[in-house]
Amino acid sequence: MRAFDIIRLAFIGLVVLFATLMLIRVLPAFRLVLLIALVLLLVYILVYLLRSYRKDREEARAYAASLPGQIKGRIEQCTEQMDRLHGEIKKIGDSTKELERKLRKESDIPAPMRQKTESILQGFRQEIELRQSKIRFYQQCIGKLNKILHQHELLAAVEEKKEELDTLREQHYDEIADMEQLRWEVEREETYLSTIQDLSTRIQQSSGVDEVLHLQRELDKMLAS
């Protein structure tokens, strides 16, 4: 649940609490009802917060178990290791500078002491180089993980757009079928209209009962189809 939602609910709860207390002072006869309503509202807010918290935790667990979540988790681990190594390099660098400064300051240091100091400085430099190598390793891992993550996101986007395209194509086919149905109905109506006009003309020109009955049967047949 977002912090903004929590703050908003807390603010609403405080406003309702203040309003309820004011109403209790103004309307003491409804004190019990107002207190019950306040308790129910507070219970509702607590239940809502609990459900939101559980939902967010379940979504976080589901995302962490997914491939993108696992990749981002590995990236965070690599970043944490790099931060730790950078901190150690800085600390070793400070120790190296301090020892070098003391070594330069003293001009009459005995040879064994100078040799031991140089050996320690060399060890510090090796430790720095070792950590720099590890940082380069983690940087390469992050680059590869980001590449895999981008490919996965692209694949997910392609699948989503493919579903969208399939839906559009299905709608297109449905529209074609509807258009064909409409065209057939229009053509049929045009045929009906033409036939009715022809029968109307013929019945106006007819003079016998048999001919009129024949035209009536043709009209009935057309209307029944």
N, C-alpha and C positions, 0 to 999 in steps of 0.2 A: 504494500500500500504506500502511495506517495506521501511524503511529509506534508505536502500542501493539503491533502484530504484530511489528514489527522488534525492539522491546525484548524481547518475549517469546521470539523465536527466539534473540536474542543471549544471553539468560539461560539458555535450554535448552542452547545450545552450550557455554557456560561450565561448566554443571553436568556435562554429558557429558564435557567435557575433563578436569575435575577428577576425576570418577569413573574415567575411563579411566587417568589417571596413577596413581591410588591402586591400581587393579587391577594395573597393570603392576608396581608395587612389591610387591604381595602375591603375584601370580602371574607371576613373571618368565618361566615357560615359555611362557606365552601372549602374550608381548610382541608378537610379529609379528602375530598375529591381531588383537589389540586395536588395534594401530596402524593396520592395514588398515581395521578397522571404523570407527575414528575418522576416517580420511581420507575414507572413503565417506560418512560422516555429514556431514562438513564440505562435501563436494562437493554432497551433496543439499541442504543448507541454502543454499549459494550459488546453485545452479540454481533453487531455489524463490524466492529473493529476486529473482533476475534475471527470472524469468517474471512474478512479481508486479509488478515495476517496469514491465516492458513492457506488461503488461495494463492497469495504471493509466494509463500514458502513452497507450495507444491509446484507452482510454475517455475520457480528458481531451480528446484530439484530436477524437474523434467528437462529444463534447458541445459543444466549441467550434465545430464546424462546423454544429451543429444551430441551429434558430431560437432556442430559449431560451438556448443558449450564446452566440450572437451578440448577443442583447439584453443579457444580463448583462455581456458584454464591453464593449458601448457604455456601459452604466451605470458600469462601473468606470473607463472612460476619462473620462467626465464628472466622476465623483467626484474622480479624480486632478487634473483641470484646476481644479476648484473648490478643492481643497486648495492647489494652487499659487497660485491667485489670492488666496486668503485670506492666504497667507504674504506675498505681495507687498504686499497692502493693509496688513498689519501693519507691514512694513518701511517703506513709504511714510508710514504714519501716524506712526511713530517719528521719521522724518526731519522731517515737518511739525511735530510738537510741539517738536522740538529747535530748529528754525529760528524758530518762533513765540516760544519762550521767550527766545532770544537777541534777537529783535526787541523784545520787551517790556522786556528788561533794559537795553538801550541807549536812552536818551532823546534823545540828540543825534546821531542817525544822519543823515547828509546825505540830502537828498531823492532824489537819483538812486539811492543805495544802497538806501534804503527802497523805492523804486518797483521796483527790480530784485528785491528780496527778496519783495515782494508778488506780483510776476509769477511767481516760482518757486513760491511757495506756491499760487498759483492753478493753476499747472501740475500740482502734486502733487494738488490736489483733483480736477482733471479726470482724472488718471490713476486715482485711487481710484474716481471715478464710472464711468469706463470699465470697470474690473474688476468693479465691482458689477453693471453691466449684463450683463457676460459671465456672472457667477455666476447671475443671474436666468435667463439664457438656458439655461444648463446645468441649472438646477433644473427648468425647464419640460420640457426634453428628458428628464430622469430621470422626471418624472411621466408623460409620454407613454409612455416605454419600459416603465415598470412597469405601466401600464394594458394595453399590448399583451401583456406577459408574463403578466399575470393572465388575460387573455382566452384566450391560448393554453393556459395550464394548465387553465382551465375547459373549453375545447374537448376537450383530451386526457382530462380526467376524464369528460366526457359520453360520449365515444367508448368509454372503458373500461367505464363503467356500462351503456352500450347493449349492448356485447358480453356483459356479465354478464346483462342482462335477456333478451337473445336466447337465451342458454344456459338460463336458467330456463324460458323459454317452450318451448324444445325439450324440456326434461325434462318439462314439464307435458304436452305433446302425447304424448310417449312413455309417460308414466304413464297418460294416458287410454286409449291403445291397449292397454296392458297390462291395465288395469282392464276394458276391453271384452272382451279375450281371456279374462280370468279369469271374468267374468260369464257368457260363453258356455259356458266349460267347466263351470262350476257348474250352469248350466241343463241342459247335456247330461247331466251326472252325475245330476242330479235326475230327468231323463227316463229314464235307464237304470235308476235305482233303482225308479221307478214301474213301468216296464215289467217289470222282473224280479219285482217283487212281484205284479204282475198275472198274469205267466206262472206264477209259483209257485202262486198260488191256483188258477189254471185247471188246472194239471197235477195238483194234489192232488185236484181234483174229476173229472178225466178217468178214464174206465174203458176206453177203447179204445186199441189200439196206434196206429191211424192218427191219432187226435187227439194222442197224445203226440208222435209224429213231427212233426206239424204245428207243435206248440208248440216243439219242438227246432229246427226250421228257422227259426222266428221269432226265437229266441234267438241262433242263429248269425248271422242277418242283422243283428241289432242290434249284436252284438259286432264284426262285420266293418266296420261303418260308422264 
